[in-house]
C-alpha cells in the first residue's frame, strides 16, 4: 500500500484491508509495507483492517528488510490488527536501517499487535546498532507532545532469542499515551525484554 508522490496535504485512506493465511519468504524488501509519502502526524495516511495468520520467513537471502513495516495510522473505532502471525529468521545478519521483524513508525495510532510469534535465528551481530535484534520496534518517531500516538495495544505475543524483545519509543522526543502492553512472553533475550524510550 503506497502513495509515492503528489499532494501530501491529502494523504490516502484505505479501510477494511484483509491479509490472511499467506506465506511470505525470501523477500528482497519488506514482506508487507504500508507506506506514506509524508511523516507529518497531521497528514498521516490511514489503513485499517486485519493482518492475521500469516507466515513470514527471512530465508537465506541477504538483501532483506522487515517482515512488516507499518508507516500508517488507523482509527479509534476501526484499528489495524496484526494478530496470530509467525515471524522467524530475522537474525542480525545486517546492521543497516530496517531488517527488524516488525517495525511501526511515524504517527501510527490505533495499532493492535496480538498473539504473534517472533523468533530470531542465528548468532548475528550483538552490537548496539543491531537492528534485527529487536523483535518489535514501535518508534512513534514523528510524534510530539501535541500529536501523540494513542490506542496502542501489544498483547499476548511471544519473543524468542532477540537482543531486546520490544522497543517502545525511539528517543526522548517520542510521545505515546495510554499504551496497553500485557501478557507477552519473552525468553533467550541477550540484553532486555522491554526497552522504553521517550514519553510513554
Secondary structure, 3 states (H helix, E strand, C coil): CCCCCCCCCCCCEEEEEEEECCEEECCCCCCEEECCCCCCHHHCCEEEEEEECCEEECCCCCCCCCCEEECCECECCECEEEECCEEECCCCCCCCCCCCCEEECCCCCCEEEECCEEECCCCCCCCCCCHHHEEEEECCCCCCCCCCEECCEEECCEEECCCEEEEECCCCCCEEECCEEECCEEECCCCEEEEECCEC
